Amino acid sequence: MKKRLFIAIDISDDARKAAADYISNISKHHLASFAKWERPQKLHITVKFLGNTEETLLRSMKDVIDQNAKMTKPFEIELIGTGAFPNASKPRVLWLGVRQPSGAFADLARRIDTGSSELGFESENKSFNPHLTIARIRDPHDARELAAEHLSKAFGPIRFISSELVLYESHLLQSGSIHEKVDVAKFDA
């Protein structure tokens, strides 16, 4: 049996509230069906998307996560700025920026990528670009005005300390996905 898994860093309650307020403000002006706004309780920063994973790999993946968490000291993350993937003229994802100047987050993501690729997961072929997804766009042509407004807004800075990695299972439902915590690995303090 397979589980749809990803590894993430949760955001603080203050960051979650600030992001939820931002989503509420911008979404009430853009109620169109082309944007699916993330629910505040689902907001997270993805470190590595694993996808459909055989349950037989779950223990090994937990070991990779635990080992890397033990090698990581808690670090500060700053949510600041706005952006869109791939760009404002054809937006597919709207996001809030993530900055982590010490490089600890990027190092952690590299180690997780290496460890998971040793278990057979696909290695990332692009540099780590952490972000907080706030909306997914169904039709990018209809969303240009929304993207332009989003990019014109300021957000943050909101700072918090990250102290753990979370392994999530994503359950896909007709009403949207639900994320369930499978494992939590605390950083070495």
Protein Blocks (a to p, Z undefined) as FASTA:
>chain_A
ZZdddddddddfklmmmmmmmmmmmmmmmmcfkbccddfklgccdfbdgbjadfklmmmm
mmmmmmmmmmpccdddddedjdddfbfklcfbdcdddddfkommmmmmmmmmmmmmmnop
acdfbdcdddddfbdcfblmlmmmmmmmmmmpcedjdddddfbdcdddddddfkbpcddd
fbdcdddZZ
